[in-house]
Amino acid sequence: MTPEFAIQIVRQAIMTAFWISAPLLAVGFVAGIVMSLVQILTSIQDNAFSAIPRLLAFLAALMVSLPWMLNKITVYTVATLGDLSRYAR
């Protein structure tokens, strides 16, 4: 296995992890900004008021994107482990 091949494998793993986590991080970010704006407009500074809607938005995004995430992980795993002979070189 050449160093370039090892770098390519690590790069693919990092990019797969990034693409899997990106939708959830984006939903969490947007929900946090929206809840912060609502708290500023209503002057409600309760932690539960902001945490519960963010968690619900995160859970909804997880349920919606879970099939896509599992497909992405499966494709990556099959591509990585599908031909183990290429790692023996």
PDB file of N, CA, C and O in Angstrom:
ATOM      1  N   MET A   1       0.853  -1.167   0.000  1.00  0.00           N
ATOM      2  CA  MET A   1       0.000   0.000   0.000  1.00  0.00           C
ATOM      3  C   MET A   1       0.897   1.228   0.000  1.00  0.00           C
ATOM      4  O   MET A   1       1.771   1.378   0.854  1.00  0.00           O
ATOM      5  N   THR A   2       0.671   2.084  -0.952  1.00  0.00           N
ATOM      6  CA  THR A   2       1.480   3.301  -1.055  1.00  0.00           C
ATOM      7  C   THR A   2       0.920   4.374  -0.119  1.00  0.00           C
ATOM      8  O   THR A   2      -0.246   4.317   0.273  1.00  0.00           O
ATOM      9  N   PRO A   3       1.751   5.345   0.234  1.00  0.00           N
ATOM     10  CA  PRO A   3       1.247   6.445   1.081  1.00  0.00           C
ATOM     11  C   PRO A   3       0.095   7.209   0.429  1.00  0.00           C
ATOM     12  O   PRO A   3      -0.822   7.655   1.117  1.00  0.00           O
ATOM     13  N   GLU A   4       0.140   7.358  -0.878  1.00  0.00           N
ATOM     14  CA  GLU A   4      -0.942   8.066  -1.573  1.00  0.00           C
ATOM     15  C   GLU A   4      -2.261   7.305  -1.460  1.00  0.00           C
ATOM     16  O   GLU A   4      -3.325   7.906  -1.314  1.00  0.00           O
ATOM     17  N   PHE A   5      -2.180   5.981  -1.529  1.00  0.00           N
ATOM     18  CA  PHE A   5      -3.378   5.160  -1.405  1.00  0.00           C
ATOM     19  C   PHE A   5      -3.955   5.261   0.008  1.00  0.00           C
ATOM     20  O   PHE A   5      -5.171   5.338   0.188  1.00  0.00           O
ATOM     21  N   ALA A   6      -3.067   5.258   1.009  1.00  0.00           N
ATOM     22  CA  ALA A   6      -3.526   5.397   2.391  1.00  0.00           C
ATOM     23  C   ALA A   6      -4.161   6.764   2.620  1.00  0.00           C
ATOM     24  O   ALA A   6      -5.174   6.873   3.311  1.00  0.00           O
ATOM     25  N   ILE A   7      -3.573   7.798   2.045  1.00  0.00           N
ATOM     26  CA  ILE A   7      -4.139   9.145   2.162  1.00  0.00           C
ATOM     27  C   ILE A   7      -5.511   9.209   1.499  1.00  0.00           C
ATOM     28  O   ILE A   7      -6.425   9.856   2.010  1.00  0.00           O
ATOM     29  N   GLN A   8      -5.646   8.539   0.366  1.00  0.00           N
ATOM     30  CA  GLN A   8      -6.937   8.510  -0.331  1.00  0.00           C
ATOM     31  C   GLN A   8      -8.005   7.820   0.520  1.00  0.00           C
ATOM     32  O   GLN A   8      -9.145   8.279   0.571  1.00  0.00           O
ATOM     33  N   ILE A   9      -7.645   6.726   1.183  1.00  0.00           N
ATOM     34  CA  ILE A   9      -8.599   6.012   2.035  1.00  0.00           C
ATOM     35  C   ILE A   9      -9.043   6.888   3.194  1.00  0.00           C
ATOM     36  O   ILE A   9     -10.232   6.960   3.503  1.00  0.00           O
ATOM     37  N   VAL A  10      -8.087   7.558   3.839  1.00  0.00           N
ATOM     38  CA  VAL A  10      -8.420   8.440   4.970  1.00  0.00           C
ATOM     39  C   VAL A  10      -9.258   9.617   4.492  1.00  0.00           C
ATOM     40  O   VAL A  10     -10.197  10.034   5.170  1.00  0.00           O
ATOM     41  N   ARG A  11      -8.916  10.155   3.319  1.00  0.00           N
ATOM     42  CA  ARG A  11      -9.677  11.280   2.775  1.00  0.00           C
ATOM     43  C   ARG A  11     -11.129  10.877   2.501  1.00  0.00           C
ATOM     44  O   ARG A  11     -12.056  11.627   2.809  1.00  0.00           O
ATOM     45  N   GLN A  12     -11.317   9.702   1.926  1.00  0.00           N
ATOM     46  CA  GLN A  12     -12.677   9.223   1.664  1.00  0.00           C
ATOM     47  C   GLN A  12     -13.446   9.030   2.967  1.00  0.00           C
ATOM     48  O   GLN A  12     -14.636   9.339   3.029  1.00  0.00           O
ATOM     49  N   ALA A  13     -12.790   8.527   4.001  1.00  0.00           N
ATOM     50  CA  ALA A  13     -13.460   8.334   5.289  1.00  0.00           C
ATOM     51  C   ALA A  13     -13.873   9.674   5.894  1.00  0.00           C
ATOM     52  O   ALA A  13     -14.982   9.810   6.411  1.00  0.00           O
ATOM     53  N   ILE A  14     -12.988  10.653   5.830  1.00  0.00           N
ATOM     54  CA  ILE A  14     -13.306  11.976   6.390  1.00  0.00           C
ATOM     55  C   ILE A  14     -14.420  12.651   5.599  1.00  0.00           C
ATOM     56  O   ILE A  14     -15.312  13.261   6.188  1.00  0.00           O
ATOM     57  N   MET A  15     -14.378  12.550   4.273  1.00  0.00           N
ATOM     58  CA  MET A  15     -15.423  13.169   3.460  1.00  0.00           C
ATOM     59  C   MET A  15     -16.773  12.485   3.673  1.00  0.00           C
ATOM     60  O   MET A  15     -17.809  13.149   3.688  1.00  0.00           O
ATOM     61  N   THR A  16     -16.766  11.166   3.837  1.00  0.00           N
ATOM     62  CA  THR A  16     -18.015  10.461   4.114  1.00  0.00           C
ATOM     63  C   THR A  16     -18.586  10.907   5.461  1.00  0.00           C
ATOM     64  O   THR A  16     -19.787  11.150   5.580  1.00  0.00           O
ATOM     65  N   ALA A  17     -17.727  11.012   6.466  1.00  0.00           N
ATOM     66  CA  ALA A  17     -18.187  11.480   7.780  1.00  0.00           C
ATOM     67  C   ALA A  17     -18.717  12.909   7.695  1.00  0.00           C
ATOM     68  O   ALA A  17     -19.711  13.240   8.341  1.00  0.00           O
ATOM     69  N   PHE A  18     -18.066  13.751   6.907  1.00  0.00           N
ATOM     70  CA  PHE A  18     -18.536  15.124   6.740  1.00  0.00           C
ATOM     71  C   PHE A  18     -19.914  15.168   6.093  1.00  0.00           C
ATOM     72  O   PHE A  18     -20.805  15.863   6.581  1.00  0.00           O
ATOM     73  N   TRP A  19     -20.101  14.427   4.991  1.00  0.00           N
ATOM     74  CA  TRP A  19     -21.380  14.466   4.292  1.00  0.00           C
ATOM     75  C   TRP A  19     -22.505  13.837   5.103  1.00  0.00           C
ATOM     76  O   TRP A  19     -23.666  14.220   4.957  1.00  0.00           O
ATOM     77  N   ILE A  20     -22.170  12.878   5.955  1.00  0.00           N
ATOM     78  CA  ILE A  20     -23.197  12.275   6.793  1.00  0.00           C
ATOM     79  C   ILE A  20     -23.626  13.233   7.909  1.00  0.00           C
ATOM     80  O   ILE A  20     -24.803  13.292   8.264  1.00  0.00           O
ATOM     81  N   SER A  21     -22.676  13.973   8.453  1.00  0.00           N
ATOM     82  CA  SER A  21     -23.003  14.853   9.578  1.00  0.00           C
ATOM     83  C   SER A  21     -23.501  16.227   9.146  1.00  0.00           C
ATOM     84  O   SER A  21     -24.140  16.917   9.940  1.00  0.00           O
ATOM     85  N   ALA A  22     -23.233  16.639   7.925  1.00  0.00           N
ATOM     86  CA  ALA A  22     -23.576  17.990   7.473  1.00  0.00           C
ATOM     87  C   ALA A  22     -25.066  18.339   7.586  1.00  0.00           C
ATOM     88  O   ALA A  22     -25.377  19.417   8.092  1.00  0.00           O
ATOM     89  N   PRO A  23     -25.999  17.495   7.149  1.00  0.00           N
ATOM     90  CA  PRO A  23     -27.410  17.884   7.267  1.00  0.00           C
ATOM     91  C   PRO A  23     -27.854  18.084   8.716  1.00  0.00           C
ATOM     92  O   PRO A  23     -28.610  19.009   9.014  1.00  0.00           O
ATOM     93  N   LEU A  24     -27.389  17.225   9.606  1.00  0.00           N
ATOM     94  CA  LEU A  24     -27.783  17.355  11.007  1.00  0.00           C
ATOM     95  C   LEU A  24     -27.175  18.606  11.638  1.00  0.00           C
ATOM     96  O   LEU A  24     -27.833  19.300  12.412  1.00  0.00           O
ATOM     97  N   LEU A  25     -25.925  18.886  11.307  1.00  0.00           N
ATOM     98  CA  LEU A  25     -25.291  20.091  11.829  1.00  0.00           C
ATOM     99  C   LEU A  25     -25.970  21.348  11.305  1.00  0.00           C
ATOM    100  O   LEU A  25     -26.136  22.318  12.043  1.00  0.00           O
ATOM    101  N   ALA A  26     -26.362  21.336  10.036  1.00  0.00           N
ATOM    102  CA  ALA A  26     -27.043  22.497   9.459  1.00  0.00           C
ATOM    103  C   ALA A  26     -28.398  22.727  10.113  1.00  0.00           C
ATOM    104  O   ALA A  26     -28.758  23.865  10.414  1.00  0.00           O
ATOM    105  N   VAL A  27     -29.146  21.661  10.333  1.00  0.00           N
ATOM    106  CA  VAL A  27     -30.456  21.801  10.996  1.00  0.00           C
ATOM    107  C   VAL A  27     -30.267  22.308  12.431  1.00  0.00           C
ATOM    108  O   VAL A  27     -31.003  23.187  12.880  1.00  0.00           O
ATOM    109  N   GLY A  28     -29.299  21.766  13.135  1.00  0.00           N
ATOM    110  CA  GLY A  28     -29.031  22.233  14.493  1.00  0.00           C
ATOM    111  C   GLY A  28     -28.622  23.694  14.532  1.00  0.00           C
ATOM    112  O   GLY A  28     -29.027  24.434  15.429  1.00  0.00           O
ATOM    113  N   PHE A  29     -27.822  24.109  13.565  1.00  0.00           N
ATOM    114  CA  PHE A  29     -27.392  25.501  13.495  1.00  0.00           C
ATOM    115  C   PHE A  29     -28.569  26.435  13.232  1.00  0.00           C
ATOM    116  O   PHE A  29     -28.738  27.445  13.913  1.00  0.00           O
ATOM    117  N   VAL A  30     -29.384  26.083  12.230  1.00  0.00           N
ATOM    118  CA  VAL A  30     -30.535  26.926  11.888  1.00  0.00           C
ATOM    119  C   VAL A  30     -31.537  26.971  13.038  1.00  0.00           C
ATOM    120  O   VAL A  30     -32.067  28.035  13.357  1.00  0.00           O
ATOM    121  N   ALA A  31     -31.796  25.837  13.654  1.00  0.00           N
ATOM    122  CA  ALA A  31     -32.733  25.813  14.785  1.00  0.00           C
ATOM    123  C   ALA A  31     -32.194  26.638  15.949  1.00  0.00           C
ATOM    124  O   ALA A  31     -32.965  27.322  16.622  1.00  0.00           O
ATOM    125  N   GLY A  32     -30.907  26.590  16.195  1.00  0.00           N
ATOM    126  CA  GLY A  32     -30.315  27.396  17.260  1.00  0.00           C
ATOM    127  C   GLY A  32     -30.428  28.883  16.997  1.00  0.00           C
ATOM    128  O   GLY A  32     -30.733  29.658  17.903  1.00  0.00           O
ATOM    129  N   ILE A  33     -30.183  29.285  15.750  1.00  0.00           N
ATOM    130  CA  ILE A  33     -30.302  30.705  15.393  1.00  0.00           C
ATOM    131  C   ILE A  33     -31.750  31.168  15.525  1.00  0.00           C
ATOM    132  O   ILE A  33     -32.012  32.238  16.073  1.00  0.00           O
ATOM    133  N   VAL A  34     -32.679  30.377  15.030  1.00  0.00           N
ATOM    134  CA  VAL A  34     -34.099  30.748  15.107  1.00  0.00           C
ATOM    135  C   VAL A  34     -34.543  30.859  16.568  1.00  0.00           C
ATOM    136  O   VAL A  34     -35.235  31.809  16.935  1.00  0.00           O
ATOM    137  N   MET A  35     -34.151  29.900  17.394  1.00  0.00           N
ATOM    138  CA  MET A  35     -34.556  29.950  18.805  1.00  0.00           C
ATOM    139  C   MET A  35     -33.898  31.122  19.526  1.00  0.00           C
ATOM    140  O   MET A  35     -34.510  31.719  20.412  1.00  0.00           O
ATOM    141  N   SER A  36     -32.672  31.459  19.166  1.00  0.00           N
ATOM    142  CA  SER A  36     -32.027  32.623  19.758  1.00  0.00           C
ATOM    143  C   SER A  36     -32.754  33.908  19.378  1.00  0.00           C
ATOM    144  O   SER A  36     -32.927  34.800  20.209  1.00  0.00           O
ATOM    145  N   LEU A  37     -33.178  34.000  18.121  1.00  0.00           N
ATOM    146  CA  LEU A  37     -33.937  35.177  17.696  1.00  0.00           C
ATOM    147  C   LEU A  37     -35.282  35.258  18.411  1.00  0.00           C
ATOM    148  O   LEU A  37     -35.712  36.340  18.809  1.00  0.00           O
ATOM    149  N   VAL A  38     -35.944  34.118  18.574  1.00  0.00           N
ATOM    150  CA  VAL A  38     -37.223  34.110  19.302  1.00  0.00           C
ATOM    151  C   VAL A  38     -37.002  34.531  20.745  1.00  0.00           C
ATOM    152  O   VAL A  38     -37.806  35.286  21.293  1.00  0.00           O
ATOM    153  N   GLN A  39     -35.934  34.063  21.370  1.00  0.00           N
ATOM    154  CA  GLN A  39     -35.650  34.450  22.752  1.00  0.00           C
ATOM    155  C   GLN A  39     -35.344  35.932  22.855  1.00  0.00           C
ATOM    156  O   GLN A  39     -35.743  36.581  23.823  1.00  0.00           O
ATOM    157  N   ILE A  40     -34.651  36.469  21.885  1.00  0.00           N
ATOM    158  CA  ILE A  40     -34.345  37.900  21.903  1.00  0.00           C
ATOM    159  C   ILE A  40     -35.624  38.712  21.734  1.00  0.00           C
ATOM    160  O   ILE A  40     -35.815  39.713  22.425  1.00  0.00           O
ATOM    161  N   LEU A  41     -36.494  38.296  20.830  1.00  0.00           N
ATOM    162  CA  LEU A  41     -37.725  39.050  20.572  1.00  0.00           C
ATOM    163  C   LEU A  41     -38.713  38.960  21.726  1.00  0.00           C
ATOM    164  O   LEU A  41     -39.432  39.923  21.990  1.00  0.00           O
ATOM    165  N   THR A  42     -38.764  37.828  22.418  1.00  0.00           N
ATOM    166  CA  THR A  42     -39.746  37.655  23.485  1.00  0.00           C
ATOM    167  C   THR A  42     -39.162  37.875  24.873  1.00  0.00           C
ATOM    168  O   THR A  42     -39.906  37.883  25.855  1.00  0.00           O
ATOM    169  N   SER A  43     -37.857  38.051  24.978  1.00  0.00           N
ATOM    170  CA  SER A  43     -37.156  38.253  26.255  1.00  0.00           C
ATOM    171  C   SER A  43     -37.341  37.072  27.205  1.00  0.00           C
ATOM    172  O   SER A  43     -37.303  37.249  28.423  1.00  0.00           O
ATOM    173  N   ILE A  44     -37.536  35.893  26.673  1.00  0.00           N
ATOM    174  CA  ILE A  44     -37.619  34.681  27.483  1.00  0.00           C
ATOM    175  C   ILE A  44     -36.225  34.060  27.502  1.00  0.00           C
ATOM    176  O   ILE A  44     -35.681  33.725  26.450  1.00  0.00           O
ATOM    177  N   GLN A  45     -35.650  33.907  28.680  1.00  0.00           N
ATOM    178  CA  GLN A  45     -34.283  33.392  28.792  1.00  0.00           C
ATOM    179  C   GLN A  45     -34.251  32.032  29.490  1.00  0.00           C
ATOM    180  O   GLN A  45     -33.342  31.752  30.271  1.00  0.00           O
ATOM    181  N   ASP A  46     -35.219  31.211  29.215  1.00  0.00           N
ATOM    182  CA  ASP A  46     -35.277  29.882  29.810  1.00  0.00           C
ATOM    183  C   ASP A  46     -34.510  28.893  28.937  1.00  0.00           C
ATOM    184  O   ASP A  46     -34.685  28.881  27.719  1.00  0.00           O
ATOM    185  N   ASN A  47     -33.658  28.061  29.549  1.00  0.00           N
ATOM    186  CA  ASN A  47     -32.870  27.105  28.785  1.00  0.00           C
ATOM    187  C   ASN A  47     -33.739  26.031  28.132  1.00  0.00           C
ATOM    188  O   ASN A  47     -33.470  25.619  27.004  1.00  0.00           O
ATOM    189  N   ALA A  48     -34.765  25.580  28.824  1.00  0.00           N
ATOM    190  CA  ALA A  48     -35.642  24.547  28.270  1.00  0.00           C
ATOM    191  C   ALA A  48     -36.409  25.084  27.060  1.00  0.00           C
ATOM    192  O   ALA A  48     -36.739  24.323  26.150  1.00  0.00           O
ATOM    193  N   PHE A  49     -36.687  26.351  27.044  1.00  0.00           N
ATOM    194  CA  PHE A  49     -37.420  26.967  25.938  1.00  0.00           C
ATOM    195  C   PHE A  49     -36.629  26.868  24.635  1.00  0.00           C
ATOM    196  O   PHE A  49     -37.219  26.744  23.562  1.00  0.00           O
ATOM    197  N   SER A  50     -35.322  26.920  24.718  1.00  0.00           N
ATOM    198  CA  SER A  50     -34.524  26.834  23.497  1.00  0.00           C
ATOM    199  C   SER A  50     -34.036  25.410  23.215  1.00  0.00           C
ATOM    200  O   SER A  50     -33.852  25.040  22.055  1.00  0.00           O
ATOM    201  N   ALA A  51     -33.828  24.617  24.255  1.00  0.00           N
ATOM    202  CA  ALA A  51     -33.243  23.287  24.066  1.00  0.00           C
ATOM    203  C   ALA A  51     -34.240  22.299  23.465  1.00  0.00           C
ATOM    204  O   ALA A  51     -33.881  21.523  22.579  1.00  0.00           O
ATOM    205  N   ILE A  52     -35.468  22.317  23.931  1.00  0.00           N
ATOM    206  CA  ILE A  52     -36.452  21.332  23.478  1.00  0.00           C
ATOM    207  C   ILE A  52     -36.781  21.478  21.992  1.00  0.00           C
ATOM    208  O   ILE A  52     -36.797  20.466  21.290  1.00  0.00           O
ATOM    209  N   PRO A  53     -37.043  22.679  21.477  1.00  0.00           N
ATOM    210  CA  PRO A  53     -37.292  22.777  20.024  1.00  0.00           C
ATOM    211  C   PRO A  53     -36.073  22.405  19.181  1.00  0.00           C
ATOM    212  O   PRO A  53     -36.221  21.825  18.104  1.00  0.00           O
ATOM    213  N   ARG A  54     -34.868  22.732  19.660  1.00  0.00           N
ATOM    214  CA  ARG A  54     -33.667  22.339  18.920  1.00  0.00           C
ATOM    215  C   ARG A  54     -33.523  20.826  18.874  1.00  0.00           C
ATOM    216  O   ARG A  54     -33.178  20.263  17.835  1.00  0.00           O
ATOM    217  N   LEU A  55     -33.784  20.174  19.986  1.00  0.00           N
ATOM    218  CA  LEU A  55     -33.715  18.715  20.024  1.00  0.00           C
ATOM    219  C   LEU A  55     -34.775  18.078  19.126  1.00  0.00           C
ATOM    220  O   LEU A  55     -34.502  17.093  18.440  1.00  0.00           O
ATOM    221  N   LEU A  56     -35.974  18.637  19.133  1.00  0.00           N
ATOM    222  CA  LEU A  56     -37.029  18.113  18.266  1.00  0.00           C
ATOM    223  C   LEU A  56     -36.694  18.309  16.785  1.00  0.00           C
ATOM    224  O   LEU A  56     -36.964  17.429  15.969  1.00  0.00           O
ATOM    225  N   ALA A  57     -36.109  19.456  16.436  1.00  0.00           N
ATOM    226  CA  ALA A  57     -35.703  19.693  15.050  1.00  0.00           C
ATOM    227  C   ALA A  57     -34.591  18.728  14.650  1.00  0.00           C
ATOM    228  O   ALA A  57     -34.590  18.203  13.537  1.00  0.00           O
ATOM    229  N   PHE A  58     -33.655  18.497  15.552  1.00  0.00           N
ATOM    230  CA  PHE A  58     -32.561  17.561  15.290  1.00  0.00           C
ATOM    231  C   PHE A  58     -33.098  16.145  15.101  1.00  0.00           C
ATOM    232  O   PHE A  58     -32.665  15.432  14.196  1.00  0.00           O
ATOM    233  N   LEU A  59     -34.037  15.737  15.949  1.00  0.00           N
ATOM    234  CA  LEU A  59     -34.626  14.408  15.845  1.00  0.00           C
ATOM    235  C   LEU A  59     -35.403  14.251  14.542  1.00  0.00           C
ATOM    236  O   LEU A  59     -35.319  13.210  13.891  1.00  0.00           O
ATOM    237  N   ALA A  60     -36.154  15.274  14.160  1.00  0.00           N
ATOM    238  CA  ALA A  60     -36.899  15.227  12.900  1.00  0.00           C
ATOM    239  C   ALA A  60     -35.942  15.127  11.709  1.00  0.00           C
ATOM    240  O   ALA A  60     -36.185  14.363  10.775  1.00  0.00           O
ATOM    241  N   ALA A  61     -34.869  15.890  11.745  1.00  0.00           N
ATOM    242  CA  ALA A  61     -33.878  15.823  10.660  1.00  0.00           C
ATOM    243  C   ALA A  61     -33.212  14.455  10.621  1.00  0.00           C
ATOM    244  O   ALA A  61     -32.928  13.935   9.542  1.00  0.00           O
ATOM    245  N   LEU A  62     -32.964  13.876  11.771  1.00  0.00           N
ATOM    246  CA  LEU A  62     -32.364  12.548  11.826  1.00  0.00           C
ATOM    247  C   LEU A  62     -33.297  11.503  11.222  1.00  0.00           C
ATOM    248  O   LEU A  62     -32.858  10.645  10.457  1.00  0.00           O
ATOM    249  N   MET A  63     -34.567  11.570  11.559  1.00  0.00           N
ATOM    250  CA  MET A  63     -35.528  10.605  11.029  1.00  0.00           C
ATOM    251  C   MET A  63     -35.697  10.756   9.519  1.00  0.00           C
ATOM    252  O   MET A  63     -35.856   9.761   8.811  1.00  0.00           O
ATOM    253  N   VAL A  64     -35.663  11.980   9.027  1.00  0.00           N
ATOM    254  CA  VAL A  64     -35.834  12.213   7.590  1.00  0.00           C
ATOM    255  C   VAL A  64     -34.594  11.780   6.817  1.00  0.00           C
ATOM    256  O   VAL A  64     -34.711  11.186   5.745  1.00  0.00           O
ATOM    257  N   SER A  65     -33.409  12.071   7.346  1.00  0.00           N
ATOM    258  CA  SER A  65     -32.178  11.795   6.607  1.00  0.00           C
ATOM    259  C   SER A  65     -31.548  10.443   6.927  1.00  0.00           C
ATOM    260  O   SER A  65     -30.528  10.093   6.334  1.00  0.00           O
ATOM    261  N   LEU A  66     -32.122   9.680   7.838  1.00  0.00           N
ATOM    262  CA  LEU A  66     -31.530   8.398   8.213  1.00  0.00           C
ATOM    263  C   LEU A  66     -31.420   7.413   7.050  1.00  0.00           C
ATOM    264  O   LEU A  66     -30.372   6.781   6.922  1.00  0.00           O
ATOM    265  N   PRO A  67     -32.424   7.240   6.198  1.00  0.00           N
ATOM    266  CA  PRO A  67     -32.245   6.314   5.063  1.00  0.00           C
ATOM    267  C   PRO A  67     -31.103   6.732   4.137  1.00  0.00           C
ATOM    268  O   PRO A  67     -30.335   5.889   3.674  1.00  0.00           O
ATOM    269  N   TRP A  68     -30.994   8.026   3.870  1.00  0.00           N
ATOM    270  CA  TRP A  68     -29.913   8.521   3.030  1.00  0.00           C
ATOM    271  C   TRP A  68     -28.557   8.287   3.698  1.00  0.00           C
ATOM    272  O   TRP A  68     -27.598   7.893   3.035  1.00  0.00           O
ATOM    273  N   MET A  69     -28.478   8.529   5.010  1.00  0.00           N
ATOM    274  CA  MET A  69     -27.232   8.333   5.743  1.00  0.00           C
ATOM    275  C   MET A  69     -26.823   6.861   5.725  1.00  0.00           C
ATOM    276  O   MET A  69     -25.652   6.549   5.507  1.00  0.00           O
ATOM    277  N   LEU A  70     -27.767   5.964   5.950  1.00  0.00           N
ATOM    278  CA  LEU A  70     -27.454   4.539   5.929  1.00  0.00           C
ATOM    279  C   LEU A  70     -27.006   4.091   4.542  1.00  0.00           C
ATOM    280  O   LEU A  70     -26.095   3.273   4.419  1.00  0.00           O
ATOM    281  N   ASN A  71     -27.637   4.618   3.503  1.00  0.00           N
ATOM    282  CA  ASN A  71     -27.224   4.297   2.144  1.00  0.00           C
ATOM    283  C   ASN A  71     -25.800   4.784   1.885  1.00  0.00           C
ATOM    284  O   ASN A  71     -24.996   4.063   1.296  1.00  0.00           O
ATOM    285  N   LYS A  72     -25.490   5.986   2.316  1.00  0.00           N
ATOM    286  CA  LYS A  72     -24.149   6.552   2.126  1.00  0.00           C
ATOM    287  C   LYS A  72     -23.100   5.717   2.856  1.00  0.00           C
ATOM    288  O   LYS A  72     -22.033   5.449   2.306  1.00  0.00           O
ATOM    289  N   ILE A  73     -23.393   5.306   4.085  1.00  0.00           N
ATOM    290  CA  ILE A  73     -22.460   4.480   4.852  1.00  0.00           C
ATOM    291  C   ILE A  73     -22.300   3.108   4.206  1.00  0.00           C
ATOM    292  O   ILE A  73     -21.192   2.575   4.151  1.00  0.00           O
ATOM    293  N   THR A  74     -23.390   2.538   3.721  1.00  0.00           N
ATOM    294  CA  THR A  74     -23.328   1.221   3.078  1.00  0.00           C
ATOM    295  C   THR A  74     -22.498   1.275   1.801  1.00  0.00           C
ATOM    296  O   THR A  74     -21.681   0.387   1.559  1.00  0.00           O
ATOM    297  N   VAL A  75     -22.693   2.294   0.992  1.00  0.00           N
ATOM    298  CA  VAL A  75     -21.917   2.441  -0.242  1.00  0.00           C
ATOM    299  C   VAL A  75     -20.440   2.593   0.078  1.00  0.00           C
ATOM    300  O   VAL A  75     -19.597   1.990  -0.588  1.00  0.00           O
ATOM    301  N   TYR A  76     -20.116   3.390   1.088  1.00  0.00           N
ATOM    302  CA  TYR A  76     -18.719   3.576   1.476  1.00  0.00           C
ATOM    303  C   TYR A  76     -18.112   2.270   1.979  1.00  0.00           C
ATOM    304  O   TYR A  76     -16.983   1.931   1.621  1.00  0.00           O
ATOM    305  N   THR A  77     -18.847   1.542   2.800  1.00  0.00           N
ATOM    306  CA  THR A  77     -18.338   0.287   3.348  1.00  0.00           C
ATOM    307  C   THR A  77     -18.128  -0.753   2.259  1.00  0.00           C
ATOM    308  O   THR A  77     -17.108  -1.442   2.250  1.00  0.00           O
ATOM    309  N   VAL A  78     -19.070  -0.874   1.352  1.00  0.00           N
ATOM    310  CA  VAL A  78     -18.929  -1.836   0.256  1.00  0.00           C
ATOM    311  C   VAL A  78     -17.748  -1.441  -0.636  1.00  0.00           C
ATOM    312  O   VAL A  78     -16.995  -2.305  -1.087  1.00  0.00           O
ATOM    313  N   ALA A  79     -17.586  -0.156  -0.889  1.00  0.00           N
ATOM    314  CA  ALA A  79     -16.462   0.288  -1.720  1.00  0.00           C
ATOM    315  C   ALA A  79     -15.130   0.044  -1.025  1.00  0.00           C
ATOM    316  O   ALA A  79     -14.143  -0.294  -1.679  1.00  0.00           O
ATOM    317  N   THR A  80     -15.095   0.209   0.278  1.00  0.00           N
ATOM    318  CA  THR A  80     -13.843   0.039   1.010  1.00  0.00           C
ATOM    319  C   THR A  80     -13.504  -1.430   1.223  1.00  0.00           C
ATOM    320  O   THR A  80     -12.360  -1.840   1.026  1.00  0.00           O
ATOM    321  N   LEU A  81     -14.482  -2.212   1.619  1.00  0.00           N
ATOM    322  CA  LEU A  81     -14.223  -3.615   1.951  1.00  0.00           C
ATOM    323  C   LEU A  81     -14.560  -4.574   0.816  1.00  0.00           C
ATOM    324  O   LEU A  81     -14.345  -5.778   0.949  1.00  0.00           O
ATOM    325  N   GLY A  82     -15.074  -4.077  -0.277  1.00  0.00           N
ATOM    326  CA  GLY A  82     -15.501  -4.946  -1.361  1.00  0.00           C
ATOM    327  C   GLY A  82     -14.367  -5.692  -2.034  1.00  0.00           C
ATOM    328  O   GLY A  82     -14.536  -6.838  -2.450  1.00  0.00           O
ATOM    329  N   ASP A  83     -13.226  -5.059  -2.144  1.00  0.00           N
ATOM    330  CA  ASP A  83     -12.084  -5.694  -2.804  1.00  0.00           C
ATOM    331  C   ASP A  83     -10.867  -5.576  -1.879  1.00  0.00           C
ATOM    332  O   ASP A  83     -10.063  -4.653  -2.008  1.00  0.00           O
ATOM    333  N   LEU A  84     -10.750  -6.495  -0.976  1.00  0.00           N
ATOM    334  CA  LEU A  84      -9.671  -6.428   0.015  1.00  0.00           C
ATOM    335  C   LEU A  84      -8.303  -6.747  -0.581  1.00  0.00           C
ATOM    336  O   LEU A  84      -7.282  -6.480   0.054  1.00  0.00           O
ATOM    337  N   SER A  85      -8.263  -7.301  -1.764  1.00  0.00           N
ATOM    338  CA  SER A  85      -6.968  -7.642  -2.352  1.00  0.00           C
ATOM    339  C   SER A  85      -6.155  -6.405  -2.704  1.00  0.00           C
ATOM    340  O   SER A  85      -4.928  -6.476  -2.770  1.00  0.00           O
ATOM    341  N   ARG A  86      -6.802  -5.293  -2.928  1.00  0.00           N
ATOM    342  CA  ARG A  86      -6.054  -4.082  -3.272  1.00  0.00           C
ATOM    343  C   ARG A  86      -5.263  -3.531  -2.086  1.00  0.00           C
ATOM    344  O   ARG A  86      -4.329  -2.754  -2.285  1.00  0.00           O
ATOM    345  N   TYR A  87      -5.615  -3.916  -0.859  1.00  0.00           N
ATOM    346  CA  TYR A  87      -4.879  -3.472   0.314  1.00  0.00           C
ATOM    347  C   TYR A  87      -3.644  -4.319   0.577  1.00  0.00           C
ATOM    348  O   TYR A  87      -2.768  -3.908   1.337  1.00  0.00           O
ATOM    349  N   ALA A  88      -3.559  -5.476  -0.029  1.00  0.00           N
ATOM    350  CA  ALA A  88      -2.456  -6.397   0.217  1.00  0.00           C
ATOM    351  C   ALA A  88      -1.198  -6.045  -0.588  1.00  0.00           C
ATOM    352  O   ALA A  88      -0.127  -6.598  -0.336  1.00  0.00           O
ATOM    353  N   ARG A  89      -1.320  -5.174  -1.505  1.00  0.00           N
ATOM    354  CA  ARG A  89      -0.165  -4.812  -2.349  1.00  0.00           C
ATOM    355  C   ARG A  89       0.863  -4.027  -1.598  1.00  0.00           C
ATOM    356  O   ARG A  89       1.888  -3.650  -2.166  1.00  0.00           O
TER     357      ARG A  89
END
